[in-house]
Amino acid sequence: MKMNYKEAMMELEHYDKEHGSFFDRGSADSYYGRGRNPHRGGVGGMSGPRIDAVRQEDIEAYHAGYDYNEEYGDKKSWD
């Protein structure tokens, strides 16, 4: 059964969603139509340098962000 938005947010509450986090970068890659490439940072500001995910929990957080945006998020319009 498909979760609604509120249920999905509760399911994902344990992930760090700060700007530049693995979850955030997964969500952003989905939004901009980029392929999956688990990482954090590298987006300027206070996000720090790009760091590729190697720990399983970081890879999971990235994919959770990507999947979340695919299901409930938006896509960048290039028009």
PDB file of N, CA, C, O and CB in Angstrom:
ATOM      1  N   MET A   1       0.841  -1.187   0.000  1.00  0.00           N
ATOM      2  CA  MET A   1       0.000   0.000   0.000  1.00  0.00           C
ATOM      3  C   MET A   1       0.880   1.243   0.000  1.00  0.00           C
ATOM      4  O   MET A   1       1.853   1.330   0.749  1.00  0.00           O
ATOM      5  CB  MET A   1      -0.953   0.002   1.218  1.00  0.00           C
ATOM      6  N   LYS A   2       0.530   2.187  -0.837  1.00  0.00           N
ATOM      7  CA  LYS A   2       1.298   3.414  -0.967  1.00  0.00           C
ATOM      8  C   LYS A   2       1.084   4.322   0.244  1.00  0.00           C
ATOM      9  O   LYS A   2      -0.044   4.524   0.695  1.00  0.00           O
ATOM     10  CB  LYS A   2       0.916   4.145  -2.255  1.00  0.00           C
ATOM     11  N   MET A   3       2.192   4.868   0.761  1.00  0.00           N
ATOM     12  CA  MET A   3       2.103   5.803   1.890  1.00  0.00           C
ATOM     13  C   MET A   3       1.684   7.181   1.384  1.00  0.00           C
ATOM     14  O   MET A   3       1.969   7.549   0.244  1.00  0.00           O
ATOM     15  CB  MET A   3       3.460   5.891   2.647  1.00  0.00           C
ATOM     16  N   ASN A   4       1.008   7.930   2.239  1.00  0.00           N
ATOM     17  CA  ASN A   4       0.731   9.314   1.900  1.00  0.00           C
ATOM     18  C   ASN A   4       1.930  10.166   2.329  1.00  0.00           C
ATOM     19  O   ASN A   4       2.868   9.654   2.941  1.00  0.00           O
ATOM     20  CB  ASN A   4      -0.590   9.806   2.580  1.00  0.00           C
ATOM     21  N   TYR A   5       1.901  11.435   2.017  1.00  0.00           N
ATOM     22  CA  TYR A   5       3.025  12.337   2.307  1.00  0.00           C
ATOM     23  C   TYR A   5       3.391  12.340   3.784  1.00  0.00           C
ATOM     24  O   TYR A   5       4.567  12.225   4.130  1.00  0.00           O
ATOM     25  CB  TYR A   5       2.689  13.753   1.863  1.00  0.00           C
ATOM     26  N   LYS A   6       2.403  12.469   4.655  1.00  0.00           N
ATOM     27  CA  LYS A   6       2.661  12.523   6.100  1.00  0.00           C
ATOM     28  C   LYS A   6       3.289  11.216   6.594  1.00  0.00           C
ATOM     29  O   LYS A   6       4.240  11.243   7.375  1.00  0.00           O
ATOM     30  CB  LYS A   6       1.351  12.805   6.869  1.00  0.00           C
ATOM     31  N   GLU A   7       2.771  10.092   6.150  1.00  0.00           N
ATOM     32  CA  GLU A   7       3.327   8.801   6.542  1.00  0.00           C
ATOM     33  C   GLU A   7       4.769   8.646   6.057  1.00  0.00           C
ATOM     34  O   GLU A   7       5.619   8.110   6.769  1.00  0.00           O
ATOM     35  CB  GLU A   7       2.463   7.665   5.992  1.00  0.00           C
ATOM     36  N   ALA A   8       5.030   9.115   4.851  1.00  0.00           N
ATOM     37  CA  ALA A   8       6.393   9.039   4.310  1.00  0.00           C
ATOM     38  C   ALA A   8       7.350   9.893   5.129  1.00  0.00           C
ATOM     39  O   ALA A   8       8.467   9.462   5.412  1.00  0.00           O
ATOM     40  CB  ALA A   8       6.416   9.485   2.839  1.00  0.00           C
ATOM     41  N   MET A   9       6.936  11.090   5.511  1.00  0.00           N
ATOM     42  CA  MET A   9       7.800  11.963   6.315  1.00  0.00           C
ATOM     43  C   MET A   9       8.093  11.318   7.668  1.00  0.00           C
ATOM     44  O   MET A   9       9.217  11.415   8.159  1.00  0.00           O
ATOM     45  CB  MET A   9       7.140  13.353   6.514  1.00  0.00           C
ATOM     46  N   MET A  10       7.121  10.672   8.270  1.00  0.00           N
ATOM     47  CA  MET A  10       7.343  10.007   9.554  1.00  0.00           C
ATOM     48  C   MET A  10       8.307   8.833   9.390  1.00  0.00           C
ATOM     49  O   MET A  10       9.159   8.596  10.246  1.00  0.00           O
ATOM     50  CB  MET A  10       6.007   9.521  10.151  1.00  0.00           C
ATOM     51  N   GLU A  11       8.167   8.112   8.298  1.00  0.00           N
ATOM     52  CA  GLU A  11       9.037   6.970   8.023  1.00  0.00           C
ATOM     53  C   GLU A  11      10.488   7.415   7.834  1.00  0.00           C
ATOM     54  O   GLU A  11      11.419   6.673   8.145  1.00  0.00           O
ATOM     55  CB  GLU A  11       8.550   6.218   6.777  1.00  0.00           C
ATOM     56  N   LEU A  12      10.665   8.615   7.329  1.00  0.00           N
ATOM     57  CA  LEU A  12      12.000   9.117   6.995  1.00  0.00           C
ATOM     58  C   LEU A  12      12.565  10.074   8.045  1.00  0.00           C
ATOM     59  O   LEU A  12      13.616  10.674   7.822  1.00  0.00           O
ATOM     60  CB  LEU A  12      11.959   9.812   5.658  1.00  0.00           C
ATOM     61  N   GLU A  13      11.896  10.223   9.171  1.00  0.00           N
ATOM     62  CA  GLU A  13      12.298  11.236  10.152  1.00  0.00           C
ATOM     63  C   GLU A  13      13.677  11.006  10.738  1.00  0.00           C
ATOM     64  O   GLU A  13      14.283  11.951  11.243  1.00  0.00           O
ATOM     65  CB  GLU A  13      11.303  11.284  11.259  1.00  0.00           C
ATOM     66  N   HIS A  14      14.195   9.792  10.691  1.00  0.00           N
ATOM     67  CA  HIS A  14      15.501   9.515  11.289  1.00  0.00           C
ATOM     68  C   HIS A  14      16.672   9.940  10.399  1.00  0.00           C
ATOM     69  O   HIS A  14      17.821   9.887  10.838  1.00  0.00           O
ATOM     70  CB  HIS A  14      15.614   8.042  11.597  1.00  0.00           C
ATOM     71  N   TYR A  15      16.404  10.361   9.156  1.00  0.00           N
ATOM     72  CA  TYR A  15      17.478  10.810   8.267  1.00  0.00           C
ATOM     73  C   TYR A  15      17.804  12.281   8.496  1.00  0.00           C
ATOM     74  O   TYR A  15      16.916  13.094   8.755  1.00  0.00           O
ATOM     75  CB  TYR A  15      17.090  10.581   6.805  1.00  0.00           C
ATOM     76  N   ASP A  16      19.079  12.606   8.397  1.00  0.00           N
ATOM     77  CA  ASP A  16      19.522  13.999   8.430  1.00  0.00           C
ATOM     78  C   ASP A  16      19.114  14.640   7.112  1.00  0.00           C
ATOM     79  O   ASP A  16      19.511  14.171   6.045  1.00  0.00           O
ATOM     80  CB  ASP A  16      21.077  14.111   8.665  1.00  0.00           C
ATOM     81  N   LYS A  17      18.333  15.697   7.176  1.00  0.00           N
ATOM     82  CA  LYS A  17      17.853  16.367   5.975  1.00  0.00           C
ATOM     83  C   LYS A  17      18.466  17.759   5.796  1.00  0.00           C
ATOM     84  O   LYS A  17      17.971  18.565   5.008  1.00  0.00           O
ATOM     85  CB  LYS A  17      16.343  16.474   6.018  1.00  0.00           C
ATOM     86  N   GLU A  18      19.535  18.032   6.525  1.00  0.00           N
ATOM     87  CA  GLU A  18      20.214  19.330   6.410  1.00  0.00           C
ATOM     88  C   GLU A  18      20.728  19.532   4.986  1.00  0.00           C
ATOM     89  O   GLU A  18      20.975  18.571   4.258  1.00  0.00           O
ATOM     90  CB  GLU A  18      21.385  19.430   7.423  1.00  0.00           C
ATOM     91  N   HIS A  19      20.884  20.802   4.605  1.00  0.00           N
ATOM     92  CA  HIS A  19      21.423  21.147   3.290  1.00  0.00           C
ATOM     93  C   HIS A  19      22.783  20.472   3.098  1.00  0.00           C
ATOM     94  O   HIS A  19      23.686  20.634   3.919  1.00  0.00           O
ATOM     95  CB  HIS A  19      21.550  22.690   3.133  1.00  0.00           C
ATOM     96  N   GLY A  20      22.920  19.719   2.015  1.00  0.00           N
ATOM     97  CA  GLY A  20      24.172  19.046   1.708  1.00  0.00           C
ATOM     98  C   GLY A  20      24.277  17.635   2.247  1.00  0.00           C
ATOM     99  O   GLY A  20      25.241  16.936   1.937  1.00  0.00           O
ATOM    100  N   SER A  21      23.297  17.184   3.059  1.00  0.00           N
ATOM    101  CA  SER A  21      23.342  15.832   3.631  1.00  0.00           C
ATOM    102  C   SER A  21      23.127  14.792   2.529  1.00  0.00           C
ATOM    103  O   SER A  21      22.740  15.137   1.413  1.00  0.00           O
ATOM    104  CB  SER A  21      22.270  15.669   4.749  1.00  0.00           C
ATOM    105  N   PHE A  22      23.375  13.532   2.842  1.00  0.00           N
ATOM    106  CA  PHE A  22      23.157  12.466   1.863  1.00  0.00           C
ATOM    107  C   PHE A  22      21.705  12.448   1.394  1.00  0.00           C
ATOM    108  O   PHE A  22      21.450  12.339   0.195  1.00  0.00           O
ATOM    109  CB  PHE A  22      23.537  11.101   2.461  1.00  0.00           C
ATOM    110  N   PHE A  23      20.760  12.554   2.311  1.00  0.00           N
ATOM    111  CA  PHE A  23      19.342  12.573   1.949  1.00  0.00           C
ATOM    112  C   PHE A  23      19.044  13.767   1.032  1.00  0.00           C
ATOM    113  O   PHE A  23      18.380  13.621   0.006  1.00  0.00           O
ATOM    114  CB  PHE A  23      18.456  12.633   3.222  1.00  0.00           C
ATOM    115  N   ASP A  24      19.535  14.929   1.409  1.00  0.00           N
ATOM    116  CA  ASP A  24      19.309  16.150   0.639  1.00  0.00           C
ATOM    117  C   ASP A  24      19.885  16.040  -0.770  1.00  0.00           C
ATOM    118  O   ASP A  24      19.236  16.439  -1.737  1.00  0.00           O
ATOM    119  CB  ASP A  24      19.921  17.349   1.359  1.00  0.00           C
ATOM    120  N   ARG A  25      21.082  15.508  -0.892  1.00  0.00           N
ATOM    121  CA  ARG A  25      21.712  15.376  -2.207  1.00  0.00           C
ATOM    122  C   ARG A  25      20.981  14.361  -3.066  1.00  0.00           C
ATOM    123  O   ARG A  25      20.865  14.559  -4.276  1.00  0.00           O
ATOM    124  CB  ARG A  25      23.177  14.976  -2.061  1.00  0.00           C
ATOM    125  N   GLY A  26      20.484  13.278  -2.478  1.00  0.00           N
ATOM    126  CA  GLY A  26      19.684  12.326  -3.247  1.00  0.00           C
ATOM    127  C   GLY A  26      18.425  12.972  -3.781  1.00  0.00           C
ATOM    128  O   GLY A  26      18.055  12.784  -4.940  1.00  0.00           O
ATOM    129  N   SER A  27      17.775  13.731  -2.928  1.00  0.00           N
ATOM    130  CA  SER A  27      16.561  14.434  -3.330  1.00  0.00           C
ATOM    131  C   SER A  27      16.864  15.436  -4.445  1.00  0.00           C
ATOM    132  O   SER A  27      16.102  15.545  -5.405  1.00  0.00           O
ATOM    133  CB  SER A  27      15.929  15.152  -2.124  1.00  0.00           C
ATOM    134  N   ALA A  28      17.962  16.157  -4.321  1.00  0.00           N
ATOM    135  CA  ALA A  28      18.333  17.156  -5.328  1.00  0.00           C
ATOM    136  C   ALA A  28      18.698  16.500  -6.656  1.00  0.00           C
ATOM    137  O   ALA A  28      18.325  17.000  -7.717  1.00  0.00           O
ATOM    138  CB  ALA A  28      19.505  18.006  -4.827  1.00  0.00           C
ATOM    139  N   ASP A  29      19.421  15.391  -6.604  1.00  0.00           N
ATOM    140  CA  ASP A  29      19.775  14.709  -7.855  1.00  0.00           C
ATOM    141  C   ASP A  29      18.519  14.259  -8.585  1.00  0.00           C
ATOM    142  O   ASP A  29      18.445  14.373  -9.808  1.00  0.00           O
ATOM    143  CB  ASP A  29      20.694  13.500  -7.579  1.00  0.00           C
ATOM    144  N   SER A  30      17.537  13.753  -7.862  1.00  0.00           N
ATOM    145  CA  SER A  30      16.268  13.384  -8.473  1.00  0.00           C
ATOM    146  C   SER A  30      15.580  14.614  -9.060  1.00  0.00           C
ATOM    147  O   SER A  30      15.109  14.581 -10.197  1.00  0.00           O
ATOM    148  CB  SER A  30      15.354  12.699  -7.445  1.00  0.00           C
ATOM    149  N   TYR A  31      15.523  15.681  -8.297  1.00  0.00           N
ATOM    150  CA  TYR A  31      14.864  16.918  -8.732  1.00  0.00           C
ATOM    151  C   TYR A  31      15.446  17.426 -10.051  1.00  0.00           C
ATOM    152  O   TYR A  31      14.705  17.825 -10.949  1.00  0.00           O
ATOM    153  CB  TYR A  31      14.996  18.000  -7.651  1.00  0.00           C
ATOM    154  N   TYR A  32      16.769  17.410 -10.161  1.00  0.00           N
ATOM    155  CA  TYR A  32      17.437  17.934 -11.354  1.00  0.00           C
ATOM    156  C   TYR A  32      17.577  16.904 -12.469  1.00  0.00           C
ATOM    157  O   TYR A  32      18.196  17.186 -13.495  1.00  0.00           O
ATOM    158  CB  TYR A  32      18.798  18.453 -10.985  1.00  0.00           C
ATOM    159  N   GLY A  33      17.005  15.703 -12.279  1.00  0.00           N
ATOM    160  CA  GLY A  33      17.027  14.692 -13.316  1.00  0.00           C
ATOM    161  C   GLY A  33      18.377  14.018 -13.489  1.00  0.00           C
ATOM    162  O   GLY A  33      18.655  13.450 -14.545  1.00  0.00           O
ATOM    163  N   ARG A  34      19.210  14.074 -12.473  1.00  0.00           N
ATOM    164  CA  ARG A  34      20.510  13.420 -12.536  1.00  0.00           C
ATOM    165  C   ARG A  34      20.373  11.960 -12.105  1.00  0.00           C
ATOM    166  O   ARG A  34      19.431  11.594 -11.403  1.00  0.00           O
ATOM    167  CB  ARG A  34      21.540  14.158 -11.649  1.00  0.00           C
ATOM    168  N   GLY A  35      21.316  11.144 -12.531  1.00  0.00           N
ATOM    169  CA  GLY A  35      21.341   9.748 -12.126  1.00  0.00           C
ATOM    170  C   GLY A  35      21.768   9.615 -10.667  1.00  0.00           C
ATOM    171  O   GLY A  35      22.215  10.579 -10.046  1.00  0.00           O
ATOM    172  N   ARG A  36      21.624   8.432 -10.148  1.00  0.00           N
ATOM    173  CA  ARG A  36      22.012   8.160  -8.752  1.00  0.00           C
ATOM    174  C   ARG A  36      23.533   8.094  -8.638  1.00  0.00           C
ATOM    175  O   ARG A  36      24.197   7.394  -9.403  1.00  0.00           O
ATOM    176  CB  ARG A  36      21.373   6.830  -8.246  1.00  0.00           C
ATOM    177  N   ASN A  37      24.070   8.832  -7.673  1.00  0.00           N
ATOM    178  CA  ASN A  37      25.499   8.850  -7.411  1.00  0.00           C
ATOM    179  C   ASN A  37      25.669   9.276  -5.954  1.00  0.00           C
ATOM    180  O   ASN A  37      25.916  10.452  -5.687  1.00  0.00           O
ATOM    181  CB  ASN A  37      26.269   9.818  -8.404  1.00  0.00           C
ATOM    182  N   PRO A  38      25.543   8.343  -5.005  1.00  0.00           N
ATOM    183  CA  PRO A  38      25.498   8.677  -3.574  1.00  0.00           C
ATOM    184  C   PRO A  38      26.679   9.522  -3.088  1.00  0.00           C
ATOM    185  O   PRO A  38      27.835   9.103  -3.148  1.00  0.00           O
ATOM    186  CB  PRO A  38      25.444   7.413  -2.773  1.00  0.00           C
ATOM    187  N   HIS A  39      26.353  10.715  -2.608  1.00  0.00           N
ATOM    188  CA  HIS A  39      27.344  11.656  -2.089  1.00  0.00           C
ATOM    189  C   HIS A  39      26.649  12.665  -1.195  1.00  0.00           C
ATOM    190  O   HIS A  39      25.422  12.704  -1.105  1.00  0.00           O
ATOM    191  CB  HIS A  39      28.098  12.371  -3.243  1.00  0.00           C
ATOM    192  N   ARG A  40      27.464  13.484  -0.534  1.00  0.00           N
ATOM    193  CA  ARG A  40      26.951  14.633   0.211  1.00  0.00           C
ATOM    194  C   ARG A  40      27.846  15.804  -0.083  1.00  0.00           C
ATOM    195  O   ARG A  40      28.931  15.654  -0.644  1.00  0.00           O
ATOM    196  CB  ARG A  40      26.881  14.351   1.741  1.00  0.00           C
ATOM    197  N   GLY A  41      27.376  16.990   0.307  1.00  0.00           N
ATOM    198  CA  GLY A  41      28.165  18.210   0.118  1.00  0.00           C
ATOM    199  C   GLY A  41      28.370  18.554  -1.343  1.00  0.00           C
ATOM    200  O   GLY A  41      27.708  18.027  -2.237  1.00  0.00           O
ATOM    201  N   GLY A  42      29.321  19.463  -1.550  1.00  0.00           N
ATOM    202  CA  GLY A  42      29.687  19.848  -2.902  1.00  0.00           C
ATOM    203  C   GLY A  42      28.727  20.784  -3.595  1.00  0.00           C
ATOM    204  O   GLY A  42      28.740  20.890  -4.821  1.00  0.00           O
ATOM    205  N   VAL A  43      27.887  21.469  -2.824  1.00  0.00           N
ATOM    206  CA  VAL A  43      26.902  22.357  -3.444  1.00  0.00           C
ATOM    207  C   VAL A  43      27.096  23.814  -3.037  1.00  0.00           C
ATOM    208  O   VAL A  43      26.199  24.634  -3.234  1.00  0.00           O
ATOM    209  CB  VAL A  43      25.500  21.909  -3.081  1.00  0.00           C
ATOM    210  N   GLY A  44      28.245  24.142  -2.477  1.00  0.00           N
ATOM    211  CA  GLY A  44      28.515  25.518  -2.092  1.00  0.00           C
ATOM    212  C   GLY A  44      27.953  25.859  -0.726  1.00  0.00           C
ATOM    213  O   GLY A  44      27.389  25.012  -0.033  1.00  0.00           O
ATOM    214  N   GLY A  45      28.117  27.091  -0.366  1.00  0.00           N
ATOM    215  CA  GLY A  45      27.644  27.537   0.943  1.00  0.00           C
ATOM    216  C   GLY A  45      28.311  26.770   2.060  1.00  0.00           C
ATOM    217  O   GLY A  45      29.527  26.579   2.050  1.00  0.00           O
ATOM    218  N   MET A  46      27.523  26.329   3.022  1.00  0.00           N
ATOM    219  CA  MET A  46      28.056  25.627   4.185  1.00  0.00           C
ATOM    220  C   MET A  46      27.968  24.101   4.048  1.00  0.00           C
ATOM    221  O   MET A  46      28.090  23.388   5.044  1.00  0.00           O
ATOM    222  CB  MET A  46      27.316  26.072   5.431  1.00  0.00           C
ATOM    223  N   SER A  47      27.757  23.594   2.830  1.00  0.00           N
ATOM    224  CA  SER A  47      27.592  22.152   2.654  1.00  0.00           C
ATOM    225  C   SER A  47      28.913  21.392   2.679  1.00  0.00           C
ATOM    226  O   SER A  47      28.914  20.170   2.828  1.00  0.00           O
ATOM    227  CB  SER A  47      26.884  21.876   1.357  1.00  0.00           C
ATOM    228  N   GLY A  48      30.015  22.078   2.541  1.00  0.00           N
ATOM    229  CA  GLY A  48      31.323  21.435   2.552  1.00  0.00           C
ATOM    230  C   GLY A  48      31.653  20.799   1.218  1.00  0.00           C
ATOM    231  O   GLY A  48      30.867  20.879   0.274  1.00  0.00           O
ATOM    232  N   PRO A  49      32.823  20.162   1.136  1.00  0.00           N
ATOM    233  CA  PRO A  49      33.242  19.541  -0.127  1.00  0.00           C
ATOM    234  C   PRO A  49      32.417  18.295  -0.431  1.00  0.00           C
ATOM    235  O   PRO A  49      31.813  17.696   0.459  1.00  0.00           O
ATOM    236  CB  PRO A  49      34.733  19.179  -0.077  1.00  0.00           C
ATOM    237  N   ARG A  50      32.405  17.930  -1.678  1.00  0.00           N
ATOM    238  CA  ARG A  50      31.705  16.698  -2.080  1.00  0.00           C
ATOM    239  C   ARG A  50      32.421  15.498  -1.480  1.00  0.00           C
ATOM    240  O   ARG A  50      33.644  15.387  -1.567  1.00  0.00           O
ATOM    241  CB  ARG A  50      31.632  16.569  -3.637  1.00  0.00           C
ATOM    242  N   ILE A  51      31.652  14.601  -0.869  1.00  0.00           N
ATOM    243  CA  ILE A  51      32.176  13.368  -0.287  1.00  0.00           C
ATOM    244  C   ILE A  51      31.306  12.225  -0.767  1.00  0.00           C
ATOM    245  O   ILE A  51      30.098  12.213  -0.530  1.00  0.00           O
ATOM    246  CB  ILE A  51      32.212  13.433   1.276  1.00  0.00           C
ATOM    247  N   ASP A  52      31.923  11.261  -1.445  1.00  0.00           N
ATOM    248  CA  ASP A  52      31.186  10.090  -1.914  1.00  0.00           C
ATOM    249  C   ASP A  52      30.821   9.194  -0.741  1.00  0.00           C
ATOM    250  O   ASP A  52      31.602   9.032   0.196  1.00  0.00           O
ATOM    251  CB  ASP A  52      32.010   9.305  -2.951  1.00  0.00           C
ATOM    252  N   ALA A  53      29.632   8.617  -0.801  1.00  0.00           N
ATOM    253  CA  ALA A  53      29.153   7.726   0.264  1.00  0.00           C
ATOM    254  C   ALA A  53      29.860   6.384   0.171  1.00  0.00           C
ATOM    255  O   ALA A  53      29.970   5.806  -0.910  1.00  0.00           O
ATOM    256  CB  ALA A  53      27.618   7.533   0.179  1.00  0.00           C
ATOM    257  N   VAL A  54      30.340   5.890   1.308  1.00  0.00           N
ATOM    258  CA  VAL A  54      30.938   4.556   1.359  1.00  0.00           C
ATOM    259  C   VAL A  54      30.267   3.689   2.421  1.00  0.00           C
ATOM    260  O   VAL A  54      30.205   2.467   2.282  1.00  0.00           O
ATOM    261  CB  VAL A  54      32.440   4.659   1.637  1.00  0.00           C
ATOM    262  N   ARG A  55      29.763   4.327   3.489  1.00  0.00           N
ATOM    263  CA  ARG A  55      29.080   3.560   4.535  1.00  0.00           C
ATOM    264  C   ARG A  55      27.669   3.215   4.064  1.00  0.00           C
ATOM    265  O   ARG A  55      27.011   4.015   3.398  1.00  0.00           O
ATOM    266  CB  ARG A  55      29.035   4.359   5.877  1.00  0.00           C
ATOM    267  N   GLN A  56      27.218   2.023   4.417  1.00  0.00           N
ATOM    268  CA  GLN A  56      25.897   1.560   3.994  1.00  0.00           C
ATOM    269  C   GLN A  56      24.788   2.514   4.446  1.00  0.00           C
ATOM    270  O   GLN A  56      23.856   2.772   3.684  1.00  0.00           O
ATOM    271  CB  GLN A  56      25.633   0.161   4.542  1.00  0.00           C
ATOM    272  N   GLU A  57      24.871   3.038   5.665  1.00  0.00           N
ATOM    273  CA  GLU A  57      23.808   3.936   6.144  1.00  0.00           C
ATOM    274  C   GLU A  57      23.779   5.253   5.377  1.00  0.00           C
ATOM    275  O   GLU A  57      22.716   5.860   5.241  1.00  0.00           O
ATOM    276  CB  GLU A  57      23.989   4.217   7.632  1.00  0.00           C
ATOM    277  N   ASP A  58      24.929   5.708   4.871  1.00  0.00           N
ATOM    278  CA  ASP A  58      24.964   6.936   4.066  1.00  0.00           C
ATOM    279  C   ASP A  58      24.387   6.682   2.678  1.00  0.00           C
ATOM    280  O   ASP A  58      23.662   7.514   2.134  1.00  0.00           O
ATOM    281  CB  ASP A  58      26.408   7.473   3.952  1.00  0.00           C
ATOM    282  N   ILE A  59      24.714   5.533   2.117  1.00  0.00           N
ATOM    283  CA  ILE A  59      24.150   5.152   0.813  1.00  0.00           C
ATOM    284  C   ILE A  59      22.636   5.004   0.925  1.00  0.00           C
ATOM    285  O   ILE A  59      21.898   5.428   0.036  1.00  0.00           O
ATOM    286  CB  ILE A  59      24.785   3.827   0.299  1.00  0.00           C
ATOM    287  N   GLU A  60      22.179   4.406   2.014  1.00  0.00           N
ATOM    288  CA  GLU A  60      20.743   4.248   2.250  1.00  0.00           C
ATOM    289  C   GLU A  60      20.056   5.608   2.364  1.00  0.00           C
ATOM    290  O   GLU A  60      18.976   5.801   1.805  1.00  0.00           O
ATOM    291  CB  GLU A  60      20.495   3.422   3.525  1.00  0.00           C
ATOM    292  N   ALA A  61      20.665   6.547   3.078  1.00  0.00           N
ATOM    293  CA  ALA A  61      20.084   7.883   3.232  1.00  0.00           C
ATOM    294  C   ALA A  61      19.982   8.594   1.886  1.00  0.00           C
ATOM    295  O   ALA A  61      18.978   9.244   1.596  1.00  0.00           O
ATOM    296  CB  ALA A  61      20.921   8.723   4.208  1.00  0.00           C
ATOM    297  N   TYR A  62      21.021   8.468   1.069  1.00  0.00           N
ATOM    298  CA  TYR A  62      20.998   9.085  -0.261  1.00  0.00           C
ATOM    299  C   TYR A  62      19.846   8.525  -1.081  1.00  0.00           C
ATOM    300  O   TYR A  62      19.065   9.280  -1.661  1.00  0.00           O
ATOM    301  CB  TYR A  62      22.337   8.858  -0.994  1.00  0.00           C
ATOM    302  N   HIS A  63      19.740   7.192  -1.131  1.00  0.00           N
ATOM    303  CA  HIS A  63      18.679   6.561  -1.916  1.00  0.00           C
ATOM    304  C   HIS A  63      17.297   6.883  -1.357  1.00  0.00           C
ATOM    305  O   HIS A  63      16.336   7.007  -2.117  1.00  0.00           O
ATOM    306  CB  HIS A  63      18.882   5.049  -1.957  1.00  0.00           C
ATOM    307  N   ALA A  64      17.188   7.019  -0.044  1.00  0.00           N
ATOM    308  CA  ALA A  64      15.900   7.403   0.553  1.00  0.00           C
ATOM    309  C   ALA A  64      15.500   8.793   0.070  1.00  0.00           C
ATOM    310  O   ALA A  64      14.334   9.022  -0.249  1.00  0.00           O
ATOM    311  CB  ALA A  64      15.977   7.370   2.107  1.00  0.00           C
ATOM    312  N   GLY A  65      16.446   9.718   0.014  1.00  0.00           N
ATOM    313  CA  GLY A  65      16.160  11.057  -0.498  1.00  0.00           C
ATOM    314  C   GLY A  65      15.786  11.040  -1.964  1.00  0.00           C
ATOM    315  O   GLY A  65      14.853  11.726  -2.382  1.00  0.00           O
ATOM    316  N   TYR A  66      16.504  10.264  -2.738  1.00  0.00           N
ATOM    317  CA  TYR A  66      16.218  10.150  -4.173  1.00  0.00           C
ATOM    318  C   TYR A  66      14.827   9.559  -4.380  1.00  0.00           C
ATOM    319  O   TYR A  66      14.018  10.101  -5.134  1.00  0.00           O
ATOM    320  CB  TYR A  66      17.289   9.276  -4.883  1.00  0.00           C
ATOM    321  N   ASP A  67      14.555   8.439  -3.700  1.00  0.00           N
ATOM    322  CA  ASP A  67      13.254   7.778  -3.837  1.00  0.00           C
ATOM    323  C   ASP A  67      12.119   8.669  -3.359  1.00  0.00           C
ATOM    324  O   ASP A  67      11.046   8.703  -3.961  1.00  0.00           O
ATOM    325  CB  ASP A  67      13.241   6.468  -3.059  1.00  0.00           C
ATOM    326  N   TYR A  68      12.366   9.391  -2.269  1.00  0.00           N
ATOM    327  CA  TYR A  68      11.336  10.280  -1.740  1.00  0.00           C
ATOM    328  C   TYR A  68      10.953  11.328  -2.787  1.00  0.00           C
ATOM    329  O   TYR A  68       9.770  11.568  -3.024  1.00  0.00           O
ATOM    330  CB  TYR A  68      11.823  10.965  -0.444  1.00  0.00           C
ATOM    331  N   ASN A  69      11.958  11.952  -3.412  1.00  0.00           N
ATOM    332  CA  ASN A  69      11.640  12.972  -4.401  1.00  0.00           C
ATOM    333  C   ASN A  69      10.971  12.374  -5.632  1.00  0.00           C
ATOM    334  O   ASN A  69      10.098  13.000  -6.234  1.00  0.00           O
ATOM    335  CB  ASN A  69      12.897  13.719  -4.805  1.00  0.00           C
ATOM    336  N   GLU A  70      11.375  11.175  -6.004  1.00  0.00           N
ATOM    337  CA  GLU A  70      10.731  10.516  -7.145  1.00  0.00           C
ATOM    338  C   GLU A  70       9.241  10.294  -6.875  1.00  0.00           C
ATOM    339  O   GLU A  70       8.411  10.448  -7.771  1.00  0.00           O
ATOM    340  CB  GLU A  70      11.421   9.169  -7.450  1.00  0.00           C
ATOM    341  N   GLU A  71       8.917   9.935  -5.645  1.00  0.00           N
ATOM    342  CA  GLU A  71       7.532   9.615  -5.295  1.00  0.00           C
ATOM    343  C   GLU A  71       6.689  10.843  -4.950  1.00  0.00           C
ATOM    344  O   GLU A  71       5.539  10.945  -5.377  1.00  0.00           O
ATOM    345  CB  GLU A  71       7.516   8.662  -4.134  1.00  0.00           C
ATOM    346  N   TYR A  72       7.258  11.777  -4.178  1.00  0.00           N
ATOM    347  CA  TYR A  72       6.466  12.879  -3.636  1.00  0.00           C
ATOM    348  C   TYR A  72       6.951  14.266  -4.040  1.00  0.00           C
ATOM    349  O   TYR A  72       6.280  15.265  -3.782  1.00  0.00           O
ATOM    350  CB  TYR A  72       6.451  12.789  -2.156  1.00  0.00           C
ATOM    351  N   GLY A  73       8.093  14.322  -4.660  1.00  0.00           N
ATOM    352  CA  GLY A  73       8.705  15.623  -4.940  1.00  0.00           C
ATOM    353  C   GLY A  73       8.341  16.214  -6.269  1.00  0.00           C
ATOM    354  O   GLY A  73       7.307  15.902  -6.860  1.00  0.00           O
ATOM    355  N   ASP A  74       9.208  17.066  -6.717  1.00  0.00           N
ATOM    356  CA  ASP A  74       9.014  17.861  -7.912  1.00  0.00           C
ATOM    357  C   ASP A  74      10.191  17.599  -8.846  1.00  0.00           C
ATOM    358  O   ASP A  74      11.182  16.993  -8.441  1.00  0.00           O
ATOM    359  CB  ASP A  74       8.883  19.379  -7.570  1.00  0.00           C
ATOM    360  N   LYS A  75      10.089  18.044 -10.068  1.00  0.00           N
ATOM    361  CA  LYS A  75      11.177  17.964 -11.030  1.00  0.00           C
ATOM    362  C   LYS A  75      11.445  19.351 -11.584  1.00  0.00           C
ATOM    363  O   LYS A  75      10.518  20.131 -11.801  1.00  0.00           O
ATOM    364  CB  LYS A  75      10.847  16.967 -12.170  1.00  0.00           C
ATOM    365  N   LYS A  76      12.700  19.653 -11.811  1.00  0.00           N
ATOM    366  CA  LYS A  76      13.100  20.930 -12.383  1.00  0.00           C
ATOM    367  C   LYS A  76      12.548  21.050 -13.792  1.00  0.00           C
ATOM    368  O   LYS A  76      12.694  20.135 -14.602  1.00  0.00           O
ATOM    369  CB  LYS A  76      14.634  21.077 -12.386  1.00  0.00           C
ATOM    370  N   SER A  77      11.918  22.171 -14.082  1.00  0.00           N
ATOM    371  CA  SER A  77      11.451  22.454 -15.419  1.00  0.00           C
ATOM    372  C   SER A  77      12.543  23.230 -16.150  1.00  0.00           C
ATOM    373  O   SER A  77      12.945  24.302 -15.698  1.00  0.00           O
ATOM    374  CB  SER A  77      10.112  23.245 -15.392  1.00  0.00           C
ATOM    375  N   TRP A  78      13.015  22.716 -17.247  1.00  0.00           N
ATOM    376  CA  TRP A  78      14.092  23.356 -18.006  1.00  0.00           C
ATOM    377  C   TRP A  78      13.530  24.247 -19.103  1.00  0.00           C
ATOM    378  O   TRP A  78      14.274  24.686 -19.981  1.00  0.00           O
ATOM    379  CB  TRP A  78      15.023  22.300 -18.612  1.00  0.00           C
ATOM    380  N   ASP A  79      12.233  24.521 -19.069  1.00  0.00           N
ATOM    381  CA  ASP A  79      11.608  25.388 -20.074  1.00  0.00           C
ATOM    382  C   ASP A  79      11.922  26.832 -19.824  1.00  0.00           C
ATOM    383  O   ASP A  79      11.477  27.700 -20.574  1.00  0.00           O
ATOM    384  CB  ASP A  79      10.111  25.191 -20.096  1.00  0.00           C
TER     385      ASP A  79
END
